[in-house]
C-alpha cells in the first residue's frame, strides 16, 4: 500500500480521535459541574463552611476563615451563620466582607480588572497550544504526500543526465574565464 493510499485513512482516524477527545473534555466538564451542585440543599453549617473557606482570615492571611483558630475568624464564622439565618445569600455575605476588608479578603481573586488575567490567560494558552498542535499535525499528515511524489518520480534518463553535466561544465568554464 502506498503512502498516498494510507493518507486518507490516517486523516479520518485523526479526525475521529480529535472529535472523541473533544467529547471526553465536554463530558468531564459536565461531570465536574454536576458534582459541585447548587448548594440549595446544604445545611447551614455546610454553607457557613463553604463561605468561610472562600475568605482569607484578616489576622492569619495564609489561612481561610474556616481553617483559622483566630478569635476574629471565629467571630466572622458566627456573623456568616447569623446572616444566613437572616436570609442573606452567600454572595451578599461575601460582598459585605469585601466592603469591610477589601478584595484581599477573598481567597480567589475577583474576575475583573487585572485579576481577570488569572481566569482568561489559561484559556488563551490552551487555545494557542491547540492551534500549534493542529498546525503540526497538518504538517505531519501532509509530509508523506510530498515524500511519495519524490519516491514515485521516474529516474532521469542517461542522455538527460549527460546534458545537465555538460551544461554545468560550461557554466563553470564561463565563471573561470
C-alpha positions in Angstrom: 0.0 0.0 0.0 1.4 3.4 -1.0 1.7 6.4 1.2 -1.0 8.2 -0.9 -3.4 5.4 -0.2 -2.8 5.4 3.5 -3.1 9.2 3.9 -6.9 9.5 3.8 -7.2 6.7 6.4 -4.8 8.5 8.7 -6.7 11.8 8.3 -10.0 10.1 9.0 -8.6 8.3 12.1 -7.0 11.6 13.3 -10.3 13.5 12.9 -12.1 10.8 14.8 -9.6 10.9 17.6 -9.9 14.7 17.9 -13.7 14.5 18.0 -13.5 11.8 20.7 -11.1 14.0 22.8 -13.4 17.0 22.5 -16.4 14.9 23.6 -14.4 13.5 26.5 -13.4 17.0 27.6 -17.0 18.1 27.4 -18.2 15.1 29.4 -15.6 15.7 32.1 -16.6 19.4 32.4 -20.3 18.4 32.8 -19.4 15.9 35.4 -17.4 18.4 37.4 -20.2 21.0 37.2 -22.8 18.3 38.3 -20.7 17.2 41.3 -20.4 20.8 42.5 -24.1 21.1 43.0 -26.0 24.3 43.5 -25.9 24.4 47.3 -29.6 24.7 47.7 -29.9 21.6 49.9 -26.9 22.2 52.1 -27.2 22.5 55.8 -26.4 25.8 57.5 -23.1 24.5 58.8 -22.1 23.4 55.3 -23.0 26.8 53.9 -21.0 28.6 56.7 -18.0 26.3 56.0 -18.2 27.0 52.2 -18.4 30.8 52.6 -15.7 30.9 55.3 -13.4 28.7 53.1 -13.6 31.4 50.4 -12.5 34.2 52.7 -8.9 34.9 54.0 -8.5 35.4 57.7 -7.5 39.1 58.2 -5.3 38.1 61.1 -3.6 34.9 59.6 -3.5 35.9 55.9 -2.3 32.4 54.9 -5.4 30.6 56.3 -9.1 30.8 55.4 -11.7 31.9 57.9 -12.8 28.3 58.0 -9.4 27.0 59.0 -8.1 29.8 61.2 -8.1 29.4 65.0 -8.0 33.2 65.5 -10.8 34.8 67.5 -11.6 37.2 64.7 -12.1 34.2 62.3 -14.5 32.7 64.9 -16.4 35.9 65.0 -16.6 36.0 61.2 -17.9 32.4 61.1 -20.6 33.5 63.7 -21.5 36.5 61.6 -21.8 34.3 58.5 -24.2 32.0 60.3 -26.3 34.9 61.6 -26.6 36.4 58.2 -27.6 33.1 56.6 -30.3 32.7 59.3 -31.5 36.3 58.4 -32.0 35.1 54.8 -29.0 36.7 53.1 -27.4 34.9 50.2 -23.8 33.8 50.2 -23.0 36.4 47.5 -24.4 39.2 49.7 -22.4 38.0 52.7 -19.2 37.9 50.7 -19.9 41.4 49.3 -20.3 42.7 52.9 -16.9 41.2 53.9 -15.3 42.7 50.7 -16.8 46.1 51.6 -15.3 45.8 55.1 -11.9 44.3 54.3 -11.3 44.9 50.6 -10.7 42.4 47.8 -7.8 40.9 49.7 -10.3 39.1 52.0 -11.2 36.8 49.0 -9.3 33.5 48.7 -9.6 33.7 44.9 -9.1 37.0 43.0 -12.2 38.8 41.7 -13.0 38.3 38.0 -12.5 41.9 37.0 -9.6 44.3 36.3 -6.1 42.9 36.2 -7.2 39.9 38.3 -9.3 38.7 35.3 -6.0 37.6 33.7 -5.9 34.7 36.1 -9.1 33.4 34.6 -8.5 34.4 30.9 -4.8 33.6 30.4 -5.1 29.8 30.8 -7.8 29.7 28.1 -5.6 31.7 25.8 -2.6 29.5 26.4 -4.7 26.3 25.8 -6.1 27.8 22.6 -2.7 28.8 21.3 -1.4 25.3 22.2 -4.2 23.7 20.3 -3.6 25.9 17.3 0.1 25.0 17.3 -0.7 21.3 17.7 -3.2 21.5 14.8 -0.6 23.1 12.5 2.0 20.5 13.5 -0.4 17.6 12.8 -1.4 19.1 9.4 2.3 19.4 8.5 2.9 15.8 9.7 -0.1 14.5 7.7 0.9 16.4 4.5 4.6 15.4 4.6 4.0 11.8 3.3 2.3 13.3 0.2 5.4 15.2 -0.7 7.8 12.3 0.0 5.6 9.9 -2.0 5.8 12.2 -5.0 9.6 12.2 -4.8 9.7 8.4 -4.5 7.4 7.9 -7.4 9.3 10.2 -9.7 10.9 8.4 -12.7 14.7 8.3 -12.7 16.4 10.8 -15.1 17.4 9.3 -18.4 21.1 8.9 -19.1 21.0 11.3 -22.0 19.3 14.0 -19.9 21.9 13.4 -17.1 24.8 13.9 -19.7 23.2 17.1 -21.0 22.9 18.5 -17.4 26.5 17.7 -16.7 27.7 19.4 -19.9 25.7 22.5 -19.0 27.2 22.6 -15.5 30.7 22.2 -17.0 30.1 25.1 -19.4 28.9 27.3 -16.6 32.0 26.6 -14.6 34.2 27.4 -17.6 32.4 30.7 -18.1 32.8 31.6 -14.4 36.5 30.7 -14.5 37.1 32.9 -17.6 
